[in-house]
Amino acid sequence: MENMLNRAQAKQKIRVVADEILSPTYALDLAQKTKELIRTDRFGLYHITNSGQCSWWEFTVKILEIAGIKLEIEKVTGAEYITPAARPKYSVLGHQNLKKIGLKDMRTWEEALKAYLADR
């Protein structure tokens, strides 16, 4: 995220993958939900992410929108954007185990993003 903001502020061209879907998660929200989970004394495998999903392109568009930066963002495919790490096309995690023990979903990634940008 910081990389995208820095590039946008420098008016550098931004190319972002539009065909990989994820659940952006604010570390503060993750820490708070983990603390809540620890207090339950329930053990197991839990996926903890902010609610909702988006592509990397949608995430970048929202970052710049909230930051008030107007810049064209080029959509590319994962195949066009080569990185050292292989990335899955869909990496959204389910929250079923949290729900089973009565823990509510975290706020949406959009709400978390607004909070993060306001706090930085």
N, C-alpha and C positions, 0 to 999 in steps of 0.2 A: 504494500500500500504506500509506504513512504517513498519507495522508488518511483511509483507512478506519479505521486504528487510532485516530487522533485523534477521529474522529466516534464510534467505539464507546466510547471512554473517556469522552466527553462525554455518552454515552447518547442521542446523536442517532439519529433514525430513519435506517436505511440501506436504500436501494433499489439493487439491483444487477442488471445485465443477465444473463439466464440463457441466452440463445440465441446468444451470440457465443463462439466457441471459439478459444483461443490457447495458446501455449506460454510460460508465465512464465519469465523468465530472470534469474538473478542476475548482475549486472555483473561481480563478481569471477570467476565461472566463465567468463563470456564472455572476459574479458581473458586468463585463463590458457590457454583453448583457442586463442585468437588467437595468443598467443605460441608455443604448440606448433605451430600451423599455419605460422607464419612460418619456423620452424626447418626445415621440410620443403623449402623452396625450390620448392614446387608452386604454380603460379599458376592462377587461375580464380575461379569463383563458388562460394562456400561459405555455407551457412546454418548458423549456430551458435546453438543454443538448448538450454536444459535439456531433458531427455527428458520425454516425456509431454505431455498436453494436458488442458485443463479449460475450463469456462466462467468468465466473470468472477465469477459467483455462487459457483461451487465454490471458486475462488481466495480469495474473501473469507471464505467459511465456514472454510477451512483456516487462513487468517491468524488469525482470531479464536480458533479452536480451539487453535492452538499458543500463542497469547498468553494463553490462559486466560480469555478474555472471553466471557461468555454474553450474547447479544443476538440478537433475532430480526432476520433479514435478509429483506426483501421481494424476491421474484423479480419482475423486469419484463422485457419484451421490448426489443430495441434500438429498435423503433419507438416505444415508450412513453418511452424515456429519450433525450431529444433532446440532442445535443452539437454543438458547432460543426464537429467533424471527422466525416466519414463513416467508419464502421468496417465492415470486412468481417465477414460471418457466420463465416467460417472462415479463420484466419490462421496455422495451424500450418505450420511450415516443415520440409521433409525434410532429412535429413542424408546423403543418398546420396553426395555428392561427398567428404565427409569419410571415409566408409567405404571408398570406392574407393582412397584413398591410405593406408589402414591406421590411421586415427585412430578411437578408440572414442567412443561416445556419452558425453555428459556425464551426471552424476547426474540423478536425477529432479527435477522442479520442487519436489516436496514436500520432498525432502532439502535442496535448495538453500534453500528458504524457511525451514526449521528453522535452518539455519546462519546465514542472514541475520538472523533474529530473535534468535539467540543472540549475534551479534556487534554488534548495534546498541546 
